[in-house]
Amino acid sequence: MASAENRLIQQLPVEVRRRFLDRCEPFDLVLSAELSVRGQPLTHACFPRTGFISLVIDVDSHPPLEVGMVGRESMLGSELVLGLAKTPWRALVQGAGSGWRIGAEALRNSLADMPALLDVVQASLLVRLHQQALASACERFHPIGPRLARWLLMSQDRAQSDTFHVTQEFIALMLGVRRVGITMAAGGFQDSGLIEYHRGEVTVLNRTALEAEACSCYVADKQIHAELTAHRH
């Protein structure tokens, strides 16, 4: 059996994990690939092992806005547990990597066959709902600097590396702000020795200080994961 590095899959009992992975296929997360389209039926669920995915919503003629992030701690497609096939957002690969993929119908059959898998996917969906509510409040009430610190920390967590690729244009889109705001905030972090930014590569130099700069939503997001995982056990 291949090593399961996705944390949701790791939570499954060994025999259930083996049965489930037999129904999955390895899948490459290709940078900038669009894994789901707004308003179109979801064809697959994805369980990242490395890399991460941004959930982006488009409203009228406004620039896209990130409303969620999926890495190895979660999955793409937990809403399939409700029988829903369409989503209001697009899923864009933000960090290249790899994972497991399973067709929508095969996932539904697996959920019916494996109660432990159903439990894990339902918990993942609940986390998603909490995160999206938190993201909405964060976008409305918190300044750019703390939101940028939170976003960099979340990206670092999912990239599993101190260095990851991202452009200021992309960050501005994800946070729904003008690029000049990102340039100023990132420049401040760089001048203070928290990060280094060069040609699209961000390196976190002082994580503790960056955590101190982040808005409270970063800790709240981690607590949501921890509490729901603890509740399951």
C-alpha positions as a printed Julia matrix, in Angstrom:
233×3 Matrix{Float64}:
   0.0    0.0     0.0
   1.34   3.45   -0.92
   2.11   5.84    1.92
  -0.93   7.99    2.78
   0.34  11.42    3.76
  -3.0   13.23    3.63
  -4.09  13.73    7.23
  -7.73  12.84    6.64
  -6.72   9.52    5.11
  -4.26   8.96    7.95
  -7.17   9.23   10.4
  -8.86   6.2     8.87
  -8.41   2.77   10.47
  -5.71   0.8     8.65
  -8.07  -1.61    6.88
 -10.47   1.16    5.82
  -7.52   3.21    4.6
  -6.3    0.3     2.48
  -9.74  -0.27    0.96
 -10.22   3.41    0.22
  -6.81   3.92   -1.39
  -7.48   0.91   -3.62
 -10.27   3.01   -5.14
  -8.13   6.14   -5.53
  -5.47   7.03   -8.07
  -2.3    9.11   -7.68
  -2.81  12.64   -8.91
  -0.4   15.52   -9.66
  -1.32  19.02   -8.52
  -0.04  21.12  -11.4
   0.61  24.78  -10.56
  -2.27  27.06  -11.69
  -4.43  24.12  -12.83
  -8.18  24.61  -12.29
  -9.6   21.53  -10.56
 -13.2   22.67  -10.42
 -15.2   25.28  -12.29
 -17.85  27.5   -10.71
 -21.31  26.17  -11.43
 -20.03  22.96  -13.04
 -20.5   19.48  -11.52
 -17.61  18.23   -9.43
 -16.13  15.21  -11.18
 -13.56  14.21   -8.54
 -12.55  14.63   -4.93
  -8.89  15.28   -4.22
  -6.82  14.53   -1.11
  -3.52  16.47   -1.33
  -0.37  14.91    0.09
   1.85  17.83   -0.88
   1.01  21.16   -2.46
  -2.17  23.13   -1.86
  -5.28  24.52   -3.53
  -7.04  27.9    -3.29
 -10.83  28.13   -3.37
 -11.61  31.32   -5.27
 -14.95  33.02   -5.75
 -15.83  35.48   -8.54
 -18.5   38.13   -7.92
 -19.74  40.22  -10.85
 -16.85  42.13  -12.41
 -14.74  42.22   -9.24
 -11.35  40.46   -9.05
 -11.47  36.92   -7.66
 -11.23  36.46   -3.87
  -9.88  33.49   -1.95
 -12.41  32.0     0.49
 -10.54  28.85    1.48
  -7.3   26.9     1.22
  -6.89  23.12    0.99
  -3.68  21.26    1.77
  -2.73  17.9     3.22
  -4.86  18.63    6.29
  -8.07  18.51    4.26
  -9.69  17.58    0.95
 -11.31  19.09   -2.11
 -14.87  17.86   -2.65
 -16.2   17.25    0.88
 -19.54  18.75   -0.26
 -20.11  15.57   -2.24
 -21.19  14.02    1.07
 -24.37  16.11    0.71
 -25.0   14.84   -2.79
 -24.27  18.29   -4.22
 -22.37  18.37   -7.48
 -21.83  22.09   -8.06
 -19.79  24.66   -6.13
 -19.9   28.48   -6.06
 -16.1   28.7    -6.27
 -13.18  27.66   -8.48
 -10.38  25.45   -7.17
  -6.94  26.6    -8.34
  -3.68  24.81   -7.58
  -1.59  27.39   -5.75
   1.28  25.09   -4.72
   2.38  22.22   -6.97
   2.4   18.77   -5.39
   0.69  15.42   -5.45
  -2.23  13.63   -3.88
  -4.99  11.08   -4.3
  -8.0   11.49   -6.56
 -11.3    9.6    -6.67
 -14.33  10.05   -8.93
 -17.44  11.66   -7.44
 -19.58   8.53   -7.79
 -16.84   6.29   -6.44
 -16.52   8.58   -3.42
 -20.26   8.44   -2.76
 -20.14   4.63   -2.94
 -17.18   4.6    -0.56
 -19.01   6.86    1.89
 -21.9    4.4     1.9
 -19.56   1.44    2.4
 -17.2    2.92    4.98
 -18.72   4.73    8.0
 -15.25   5.8     9.18
 -14.68   7.6     5.87
 -18.09   9.28    6.14
 -17.14  10.56    9.61
 -13.87  12.03    8.32
 -15.44  13.7     5.27
 -18.29  15.19    7.31
 -15.75  16.67    9.74
 -13.81  18.1     6.78
 -16.95  19.76    5.44
 -17.71  21.28    8.84
 -14.17  22.7     8.98
 -14.7   24.18    5.5
 -17.89  25.94    6.62
 -16.14  27.37    9.67
 -13.18  28.52    7.57
 -15.29  30.26    4.96
 -17.27  32.12    7.62
 -13.99  33.15    9.26
 -12.53  34.25    5.91
 -15.53  36.49    5.24
 -15.19  38.24    8.6
 -11.4   38.51    8.22
 -11.7   40.14    4.78
 -14.2   42.65    6.14
 -12.61  43.65    9.44
  -8.85  43.02    9.49
  -6.12  45.26    7.96
  -3.95  44.13    5.05
  -0.76  43.53    7.08
  -2.22  41.03    9.57
  -4.18  39.32    6.79
  -1.02  38.99    4.7
   0.85  37.49    7.66
  -1.96  34.99    8.17
  -1.98  34.08    4.47
   1.8   33.58    4.37
   1.65  31.33    7.45
  -1.19  29.26    6.0
   0.72  28.9     2.73
   3.92  27.91    4.55
   2.02  25.29    6.57
   0.65  23.7     3.43
   3.82  24.06    1.36
   5.66  22.25    4.19
   8.64  24.46    3.45
  10.04  27.82    4.55
  10.28  28.83    0.88
   7.42  28.78   -1.62
   6.57  30.42   -4.92
   3.99  33.2    -5.11
   3.74  36.57   -6.83
   2.53  39.8    -5.26
  -0.13  40.0    -7.98
  -1.48  36.62   -6.9
  -1.48  37.53   -3.2
  -3.36  40.74   -4.01
  -5.99  38.74   -5.87
  -6.31  36.17   -3.08
  -6.78  38.88   -0.44
  -8.98  41.06   -2.62
  -6.8   44.15   -2.31
  -4.7   46.33   -4.61
  -1.15  45.22   -5.29
   0.28  48.43   -3.78
  -1.12  47.41   -0.39
   0.6   44.03   -0.6
   3.86  45.66   -1.73
   3.87  47.97    1.29
   2.97  45.28    3.82
   5.4   42.72    2.38
   8.11  45.4     2.24
   7.59  46.09    5.93
   7.9   42.38    6.78
  11.06  42.17    4.67
  12.64  45.26    6.25
  11.95  43.77    9.68
  13.61  40.49    8.75
  10.42  38.41    8.89
  10.46  37.32    5.26
  12.6   37.5     2.17
  11.0   38.04   -1.23
  12.85  37.68   -4.51
  11.46  37.03   -7.98
   8.31  35.32   -6.84
   9.97  33.28   -4.08
   8.94  33.95   -0.48
  11.11  32.67    2.37
   9.84  32.9     5.95
  12.85  33.91    8.04
  11.21  34.52   11.43
   8.03  32.49   11.83
   7.5   33.47   15.48
   7.54  37.17   14.61
   5.28  36.58   11.61
   2.79  34.78   13.87
   2.82  37.81   16.16
   1.9   40.01   13.17
  -0.92  37.77   11.96
  -4.56  38.45   12.76
  -6.34  36.21   15.26
  -7.93  34.24   12.4
  -4.75  32.21   11.91
  -4.91  30.73   15.41
  -8.7   30.39   15.18
  -8.34  28.41   11.95
  -5.89  25.98   13.54
  -8.13  25.59   16.58
 -11.06  24.63   14.36
  -9.02  21.76   12.93
  -7.73  20.66   16.33
 -11.11  20.74   18.05
 -12.95  18.82   15.36
 -10.21  16.21   15.13
 -10.21  15.82   18.92
 -14.02  15.58   18.95
 -13.87  12.73   16.43
 -11.56  10.77   18.71
